[in-house]
């Protein structure tokens, strides 16, 4: 069955870094665009990074541009999110998403907490 399993979340101090991973299985990973979303308490889920199937193109909202970097390894069926200079407002549950035409899959999420 389709699985997206996020890992790498945790508690980090402001200014710190984390690298999230999302391991995919049960579908042809290399033909799906991959994205990371986040959802803070009381807020809507928001897109924070997208990468194309080959990894040749990425896109970020202005809120995280220059701070977050998405990458993928199609040989390992894994997508990553490198997060630097983390701020308390980056605290959220981070979700991995796979999308191709009408098909979309979600992971269960990993908690990132930025606090001193």
N, C-alpha and C positions, 0 to 999 in steps of 0.2 A: 504494500500500500504506500501511498504518497506520504513522505515525512520530510519536514523541515525542522531541524533541531538546532536552536540557538544556544550559544555558550559564550562565556567570557565576561558576563556582567558581574557587578559587585559594587562595593563601596570604594570610592576614590575621593581624595581631597581635591579641592578646587585647584585648577592648574595642572592636574594630573592627566594621564592618558589611559585609555583602555582599547583593547582590540577585541571586537566581537566576531564570532564565527557562526556560520549557519551551514550545517551539513545536510545535503539533500539526498533523497533516495526515493525510488519508486516511480520516477519519471525521467525523461531525457533532459537532464539539467542544461546541457549546452545550447538548447534551442529556446530556452526561456530567458526573458529579461528578468533581472533580479533587482529587488529594491529593499531598502530598510525604511521602516516607519517607526515612529515612537508615539506613545500616548502617556501624557502626564495625568495625574489625578484631577478629575473634573474638567479635563480638556478633550477635544477631539483628537483622533489619531491623525498624525501629520507625516507626510513623506519627507525623508531627510536625505535620501540618496538613491540613485538609479544607475544601473550599468547594463549596457547592451549585451547581446549573447556572446559576442567575441571578446568583450571587454574593451573595445576600441573607443567607446564613448561613455562618458559619465555625466550626470547632471545632479545639481544640488540646489536647494533653495538658498536665498541670500542669508538666511539665519545661520547656516552652518558652513557656507562656502569658505574654503581656506582652513577650516577647522576639522572637518570630517573627510575621509577618503574611502571610497568603496573600491573593492577589487574582487576578482574571482579567479578561481583555478578550476577550469573545466575538467582537468584530469582527476581532480580530487572531489569534484561535485560540491565545491564549497565556495561560499561568498563571505567576504570579510568587510568589516567596518572599523577603520582606524579612527579613533576619536582623540583629539589632542586639545590641550588648553581647556579642559572641561570646566563648566560653570554650574552652579547650583540649578540654574534653569534647564540644564540638560538632563536633570533627573526625570526618568520616565521608564516605562517598560518598552523595550526595543523589540520590534518584530521583523522577521524576515518574510519576504513575499516573492513568489515566483509567478510570472504572468506571460501568457501567450494567447493571443486572440481572446476567446471567451473563457479560457481556463485561467484560474488563479488559485494559488495555494498559500496558506499562512502557517507560520510556526507558532509555537505556544508562547513565545516571548521570553526575554531575559531582563531582569531588573538592573538598572543602572542608577546608582544613588551617588550624587556629588555633594559631599558635606565635609566640613571640618570637625 
